[in-house]
Amino acid sequence: MAKRLYFIDFKKCLNCSICLPRESCEYKCIVQEAVGDALFIDNSCRGCGKCLLLCSQNAIKHLEI
């Protein structure tokens, strides 16, 4: 079975002040190390795809491995 991994395309991410994917992630896997740093998706991601649908900049991508 393929595993779905999500990542943030830093060229498209505007680091919105209110990131809907980050706010709506029930696993809280879209994180930021410090204020102003780029967001990233950590390994607690379950691959539900909700963030992919909510990002207004289409900055969240997925890979199937």
Helices and strands as residue ranges (DSSP letters): E 4-8, H 20-24, E 30-32, E 39-41, H 50-54, E 60-64
